Amino acid sequence: MTEDEDGRSSGLRSSFTVGTSLALWSLGAFAFYLLAGRALGPDDYGLAAALQSVIIVGSTPIIALQWATARVIAAHPNEGRQAAMAVYRLALLRASAFALCLAVTASVVTVGIAAGGVSVPAVPLVLTYFSTIAMVPLLIGIGALQGEHRYRAFAWSYASTGVLRVPLLALFLLLPIAPVDSTVLAVGVAIGLGAGWALFLTRKDLRVSGRPDRSMWREFTTGLPAPGVALAGIAMLANVDVIAAKLSLSATAAGLFGAASVIAKALMVVPQALTVVLLPRVAEREALRQKTGPLLAAGILVMFAAGILAMALFVPFEDAIIDIAFGSAYDDAAPLLIPFLGATTLLGALLILVNHHVARRDHRFVWAVGALAVLQVVLLILFSGSAGSIIAVDAVVAGVGLIIHEVMYFGTDESMLRGGGSQLRAAFRRLRRRNHEAT
């Protein structure tokens, strides 16, 4: 087996492992939303879905810490390993302390506002803040595992945060806790348990002595702002629509929109699995000054193939899927599924593009995605009168992002169209060669 073939085989195994973990996470999260939807009903489910979106929007920029940790560790596998682990330890301590201070401050402000007579869901919001900060140690910990290519450990840590949600929610629903509070609490505890497991698996790395090398710490910190902005943009593009639906639509319509969103956005497991495996590989190729465009093209082709397949499969079964998943009370959400899947496919491609250019340390497109999030908010303020118009805004903004990328990288190895065409031509050549050898 050649070196390229061996690397391709290793990449496939890693992708399968990570994909399995993300599938388990998605199944757990999906089952959680189904249980919450049936337990709360459309009216209360709109608030629960909005709070979950707040957790996602608040925690997604933290993925910048995961990416930066993975990139530093992957780029220094040998003589720089100890220094890279020192970066991991310091980042974990500082980021966790900062996040805790933010959560406490936000909680005090929220409770003060509620005590002043303003009608706000104080308890669910406080639980939401602490659920969000639990993502800090989780993401930094799995970033270390990702950078070391310990994908099985990564898989167990990440998957547990989704799989544990259903039993925890079932338990909390039996206790004298408000149903909406139970949904947020179940997510927060699951994230906390996953974080504890990730840190346990990296306990030897955390025992490193000394402070990190200044140049390596600078490499870590300078790689945070642009990815943080891009990830915040991706988080808003993927979740602010649910918040907009809660603010703009009736309680029932917001619940229906949230149900359709859960099903359609399950497709995001595809780009999430791809980015986990691609980031360290792109970083390694970039460090060796090798071409990275083929990896980008492969990821984009897989994303669009998955989206088209999902839409084709859903066409004859959208009514049955909604009815089986959430019950007959949510039947009116069925017509939203196909367009929602289309918008999610475009968003998944954006996530792959952001991940790719972060790994390359090329932040031109990364800043553009941050601007797209602002555009989406503006459009949602203007056009959020119906569920269909909100989905249309999602699709238009994501599509504009893909066009901007092609304009920026047209004629280079990083162009989606150019790279995708090269990949397809190479695949056809391999197929013709195998058929020729077979005959």
PyMOL commands that set and color helices and strands:
alter all, ss='L'
color gray80, all
select helices_A, chain A and resi 3-75+81-115+122-133+135-147+151-163+165-174+179-201+205-207+214-222+225-248+251-287+293-314+318-326+328-360+364-382+387-409+416-438
alter helices_A, ss='H'
color red, helices_A
deselect
rebuild
show_as cartoon
